Amino acid sequence: MATNGTLLTEESAGQIKRSGINRISISLDGPDEAAHDSLRQVSGSFAGALRGIKKAQEAGLKVQVNSTISKGNIRLIPALMRLAEDLKADALHFFLLVPTGRAKVMLQEELSPAEYEEALRFLSQRKKEFPLEMKVTCAPHFNRLLLEGPIDAAASLKGRGCMGGVSFCFISHTGQLQPCGYLEIKCGNFRDSGFRKIWLESEVFNNLRDFSQYRGKCGRCEFKAVCGGCRARAFAKNGDYLAEEPYCVYEPSLTEKK
């Protein structure tokens, strides 16, 4: 269950635990009040999130800390990692900004491709030694960096980078299916057709599962089976969900198909 934590009380945390939910995620986008509240644009949100984490843990809930990485906090990643440890969180999940939805107004905070690579390389080097579960979301090329690193780091690779439409999909409150919450392409409404038919027969889903359909350098990349690039970023930047990932600096060794 995802929450910003600010409204959690002893009573509500207990209700969440009794409902059968075992873990909640609470976002901390900076290691202190100044950094977090600046991004959230709500004074007191950092203090509220910390209170929420404490209430959740007192109720016996596991806590996952989520952090969205942007220009404003890329240099604060080590401090965020230390904070998650100090809070005795169970997991730390980093999210890389996708320029869709409300994030469209945050384009000035978006990392450059080189900064993406820098942040992901640092996390790939720290992943094995970090005592908490660490996951990086909306950054499929993180898998490439794990494979390029030491063999023991590569062993921690689980699943594919971009799962949208491949092993995961998003269902809206109105029943619309789309590959993920950021790739706003309607693939059908399960209230009309049922989930199974859309999941198996959607042209968009099947294109995403056919890696030979990918274009640009993603189409010729030797890591596309474990990465695939972020399809939502490709769509946001190029209007084509099968285009190359615009935030990846890697140049594939494979040549363009004739």
Backbone hydrogen bonds, N-H to C=O, Kabsch-Sander energy under -0.5 kcal/mol:
donor,donor_aa,acceptor,acceptor_aa,energy
3,T,25,S,-2.5
8,L,5,G,-1.2
13,A,9,T,-2.6
14,G,10,E,-1.7
15,Q,11,E,-2.0
16,I,12,S,-2.2
17,K,13,A,-2.2
18,R,14,G,-2.5
19,S,15,Q,-1.4
20,G,17,K,-1.4
21,I,16,I,-1.3
24,I,62,K,-2.4
25,S,1,M,-2.6
26,I,64,Q,-2.5
27,S,3,T,-0.6
28,L,66,N,-3.0
36,H,32,D,-2.4
37,D,33,E,-2.5
38,S,34,A,-1.2
39,L,35,A,-1.5
40,R,36,H,-2.5
41,Q,37,D,-2.0
42,V,37,D,-0.7
45,S,42,V,-1.7
48,G,44,G,-2.1
49,A,45,S,-2.1
50,L,46,F,-2.2
51,R,47,A,-2.1
52,G,48,G,-2.2
53,I,49,A,-2.3
54,K,50,L,-2.0
55,K,51,R,-2.5
56,A,52,G,-2.5
57,Q,53,I,-2.4
58,E,54,K,-2.3
59,A,55,K,-1.3
60,G,57,Q,-1.3
61,L,56,A,-2.6
62,K,22,N,-2.8
64,Q,24,I,-2.9
65,V,63,V,-0.5
65,V,91,A,-2.7
66,N,26,I,-2.0
66,N,64,Q,-0.5
67,S,93,H,-2.3
69,I,67,S,-0.6
69,I,95,F,-3.0
71,K,109,E,-2.8
73,N,70,S,-1.2
74,I,70,S,-1.3
76,L,73,N,-1.8
77,I,74,I,-1.0
80,L,76,L,-2.5
81,M,77,I,-2.2
82,R,78,P,-2.0
83,L,79,A,-2.3
84,A,80,L,-2.3
85,E,81,M,-1.7
86,D,82,R,-2.7
87,L,83,L,-2.4
88,K,85,E,-1.5
89,A,84,A,-2.3
90,D,63,V,-2.8
91,A,63,V,-1.1
92,L,133,E,-3.1
93,H,65,V,-3.0
94,F,92,L,-0.5
94,F,135,K,-2.6
95,F,67,S,-3.0
96,L,137,T,-1.9
97,L,69,I,-1.1
100,T,98,V,-2.7
103,A,100,T,-1.8
104,K,101,G,-1.6
105,V,102,R,-1.4
106,M,103,A,-1.8
107,L,104,K,-0.8
109,E,106,M,-2.3
110,E,107,L,-1.1
116,Y,112,S,-2.5
117,E,113,P,-2.2
118,E,114,A,-2.3
119,A,115,E,-2.7
120,L,116,Y,-2.7
121,R,117,E,-2.5
122,F,118,E,-2.1
123,L,119,A,-2.1
124,S,120,L,-2.4
125,Q,121,R,-1.8
126,R,122,F,-1.4
127,K,123,L,-1.5
130,F,126,R,-1.6
133,E,90,D,-1.3
135,K,92,L,-1.6
137,T,94,F,-3.3
137,T,135,K,-0.5
142,F,139,A,-2.3
143,N,140,P,-1.6
145,L,141,H,-1.7
146,L,142,F,-1.9
147,L,143,N,-2.1
148,E,144,R,-2.1
149,G,145,L,-1.0
153,A,150,P,-0.6
154,A,150,P,-1.9
155,A,151,I,-1.3
156,S,153,A,-1.6
157,L,154,A,-1.8
161,G,226,V,-1.4
162,C,227,C,-2.5
163,M,161,G,-0.7
165,G,168,F,-2.9
165,G,179,P,-1.0
166,V,163,M,-2.1
167,S,163,M,-2.0
168,F,163,M,-1.3
170,F,178,Q,-3.1
172,S,176,Q,-2.7
175,G,172,S,-1.6
177,L,188,G,-3.0
178,Q,170,F,-2.1
180,C,183,L,-0.7
184,E,182,Y,-1.1
185,I,183,L,-2.3
186,K,184,E,-0.5
187,C,177,L,-3.2
188,G,177,L,-0.5
190,F,175,G,-2.2
190,F,188,G,-0.5
192,D,189,N,-1.6
193,S,189,N,-2.3
194,G,190,F,-1.2
198,I,194,G,-1.2
199,W,195,F,-2.9
200,L,196,R,-2.2
201,E,197,K,-2.3
202,S,198,I,-2.3
206,N,202,S,-2.4
207,N,203,E,-2.2
208,L,204,V,-2.2
209,R,205,F,-1.5
210,D,206,N,-0.8
210,D,207,N,-0.6
211,F,209,R,-1.0
213,Q,210,D,-2.4
214,Y,211,F,-1.2
215,R,242,L,-3.2
218,C,215,R,-0.8
219,G,215,R,-0.7
219,G,216,G,-0.7
220,R,216,G,-0.7
221,C,218,C,-0.9
224,K,221,C,-1.3
226,V,223,F,-1.3
227,C,223,F,-1.7
231,R,229,G,-0.7
234,A,230,C,-1.9
235,F,231,R,-2.0
236,A,232,A,-2.5
237,K,233,R,-2.5
238,N,234,A,-2.6
239,G,235,F,-2.0
240,D,234,A,-0.9
243,A,240,D,-1.6
248,C,245,E,-1.1
249,V,247,Y,-0.5
